[in-house]
Amino acid sequence: MNALLSVSGKALRMRRVVRAASGKCLMVPLDHSLADGPIAHPQQLRQLVGDIAAHGGDAIVVHRGRARFLAPDVLSDLALVVHLNGCTRYAEDANAKTLFANVEDALASGADAVSVHVNLGSKTESQQLLDLSRIATECARWSLPLLAMIYPRGPGLGDRPQAELIAHAANVAADLGADIVKLPYSGDAASMADIIAGSSLPVLVAGGAKLPEDEFVAFTSRVMNAGALGIAAGRNVFAAPKAAPLIRRLSDAVHGVERRAAHLAA
C-alpha cells in the first residue's frame, strides 16, 4: 500500500506539470533573477505569471524565496517547480552550481516538482552529480518529480560532437534518478530527434538565446516535431514586449490549438 501511495503521489504531481490532454508541457523558467539580477519589477512579474497561467502555460520555475511572492490563486492553474541550486554571474566559476535548498524546503513552498542544474565537464561536475543524486533520493522519499537541467558546459568536454554530449547528458539524468530532463538544443532537428528517441526520460528542450518572436515559435514547432515533451521558454517569454500573445502561440505549438482552447475553457 505504501508503494502504491508513493507512486500515485508522484503521478498526481506530474499531472500538474505535464498536461494530461496532450501529454506535453510549456514551461517558463523564471529562475534567472538569481544569476542575472531582476528580470522584471515585482508587480510586472506577478502579471507575467498570471499571463502564463491564463494563456496556456503549464509550469514555471522559480527559487524557493521567490515563490512567496506569487499569488496562490494563479498557482491553482500553474505548476510550481522550485529550483534548488545555482550561482550569480559574479562567481569565479560560472559553471559551478551550489545547492542551497532541499526537497522539504520546496514542499514547504508549495512545489509540484523540483529542478537541479548540472554542468557536465565543469570543474565541479562531481559535486553537482552528487547533489543531483541526493536530491533524487529525497524526491523518491517524498514522491516529488525531479527535473534535471543538464548542460555539457565546461573545460572537460574536449572536441566531442555536441549531439554526443547532449545524448550523454540525457543518460546521466536517467541514471541518477530524474523524472524529466531539460537539454540544450543540438543545433538541428534530426540530431535532436535522435537524442530524444534515445532518452529514457521525457525531454524538455531549453529555449536558449532570445530570438525574434516568429523565429522562436518556429523553433518551438521544430522541437515538438522532434518528439520533445515540451519547451522551457525563459528569456524568450519574460523579455518579450507582449508576453500574453506569445504564450498563446507557444501553447498552440506545444499542445495544438484545439487542446489549448479546451484547457483554458475548463
N, C-alpha and C positions, 0 to 999 in steps of 0.2 A: 504493500500500500504506500509506504514512504517513497519508494522509487517511482511509482505512478504519479504521486503528487508532485515530485520533483520535476519529472519530465513535463507534466501538464503546466506547471508554473512557468517554465522557460518557454513552452509553446505559446501560452497565453500572452506573455510579454512580447514574444517575437511577432505575434499578430498585430501588435501596436506599431511595430517598426516596419513590417512588410505588409502592404495592403492585401487583404485576403482575396479580393475580387480579381486582382491582376497578378498577384504574386511578385510584385515589383515594388521599388522604393525610390522616392525622390527625397534625398536627404540634403539638408542645408547646414554645413558646419559653420558655426559662429564662434569657434574657439580661438580664432586668430588674434583676438584682443590681447591675450597673454603674451604672445610672441611679438606682435607688431604694434600694439597700442590700440587706442579706441578705433572701432570700426564704424561707430555711429553714436550720436547723442543718446543718452538713456531713453528718452521718450521716442526717438526715431527707431531705436532697437525694439522697443515694445510694439511699435506699429509694424515693423518688419516681421516680427514673429507672428503677429496677428494676420498679416497678409499671407505668410507662408501657410498658416492653418486654413485660412479662408479660401485660398485659390488653388489648392491641390497638393501642397507639400505633405510629406508623411512624417518626417522626423527632423529634429535639429540637434546639433552637438554644441554643448557649452561646458565650461568648467563649473565645478560644484558651487562656487560662490556666486556666479552669475545666475544660476538657477533661482536664487532667492528673489530676483527682481522680475521674474516672469509672472504674468497673470495666470492664476490657476485655471480659469475657465478656458483660456486658449489651449492649455495643455490637455484638455479633455478630448481634443481632436488632433493632437500632435504628439508623437512620441518624443520623449526626452532621453537623449543619450548624454551621459556625463563623461567627459574626457578626464583621464586620470594622470597624465604626465605631460611634460613639455619643457620649454625654456623660453627666455626672451631673446630678442635679436642682439642683445648686448653680450651674450655669453661668449666666453673664449672659444668654445667649441659649439657651434650652432647645430651640429648633428647629435649632440648629447641630449638625452631626454631624462629628466628627473621625475620619479614617481612621487606625487605629493597628495594623493588621496587613495582610498581603498574602496572596496565594494560596499561596505557598510556606510561609509560617507555618502556614496552615490545613492544608495537606497533611502537614506535619510533626506536626501534632496528630491526624492520622488522619481528617481531614474527608472526608465523602462529597459535600459541597456547601458553598458559602459564601453569605452573605447580606450585603446592604448596604442601609442605610436612607437614604431621600431624602425631605425635606420640600419639596414644591412650594410656591412662593410665599414661602419663607423668605428672610431677608436673605442667607443663604449658599447659596442654591439653585445658583448657577453652579458653586461649588466641589464641592458634593455631586454634581451631574450629571457633572462631570469625573472625580470619584473613581469613580463607577459605571461610566463608560465605560472607564476604565483597568483596573478590576478585570475587566470583561467581556473585555478583550483578554488579560489574564493567564489567565482561565478558558478561553478558546479555545486558548491555548497549551498549557495543562496538561490540557485535556479534563475540566474540572470544572464541574458545573452551578452556575448563579448564580441565586439568589433575590433579586429586587429588592423591598424593602418600601417602597412609595411612598405617602405620605400628602399630601393637599392641606392644608397647615398653615403659615400664616404671613401676614404683613401684605399680601402682594401679590395676594391672591386676589380681592379685591373682593366683589361680591354675586352672583357666578355660582352657579347651582344646584349643589348637592352632587353630584348624579349626573353632571353635565357635567364637574366637576373630577375625579371618580374615573375616568371614562372616559378623560380626558386622561392621568391618571397611568398607566393601563394601556398607553397608546400610548407614553409615554416609556420604560417598561421594555422594550418590544419594540424601539423604535428604537435604544436604547443597548446592546442585546445580551444582555439577561437571558433566562433559560430558563423561569422561573416568576415570577409577580408576586403579591405579597401586597397586598391592598387593604382599606381600611375598608369597612364595610357602608354602603350608600347610604341606608338608612332604610326601604326597603320592598322586598319580594321582586320586584315587577315591574321596577322600575328596575335592581335588581341583576342580574336575568336578562338584561336588555338590555345591561348593561355586560359581562357575562361572554360573551354571544354575540358582541359586537363586539370582544372582545380577541383578538389574535393569539397570546397566551400563555395557558397554563392559569392559573387564578386561585384562589389561596388567600384566604379571607376572614378578616380579623382578628376574634378573639373579642371584643375590646372590653372594656368595663367588667364588673366582677363582677356576675353575676346569680344568683338562686336556681337551684338545680340543674335543676329541671324546666323552667324558662324557658330555660336555656341549651341544654339538649338539644333543645327545640322550635326554638330559634333555629338550631341546627346543622342540623336537618332541613330548615328553610326554605332555608337556604343551599345545601344539597345539591340540593334540588329546583329551585333556580335555575340549576343547572348547574356549580357550583363544583368545582374539583379536590379541595377539602377545606377544612378549618377549621384555623386557627392558634390553638389554645386555650391561652393562657398563664396569666394570673392566675386564670381560672375553674377551672383544674386545680390549680396549686400552692397556691392559697389555699383549696381545698376541704377540709372537715373529714375526709373519707374519699375520697382520690383514686381508689383502685382501682375501686370500683363505678362512679364517674362516667366513668372512662376506658373501661370496658366499654360503657357506654351510648352514649358518644360514638362509639366504634368501630362499634357497631351502626348508628348514624345515618349514619356516613360510608361504611361498607363493606357493611352488611347483616349480619344475624345469622349466616346460614349461612357467609358468607365469613370473618367474624371467627373463627368456630369452626374452620373448616378451616385458617386461617392459624396459629392457636395450636396446633393438633394436629400441624402439620407438623414 
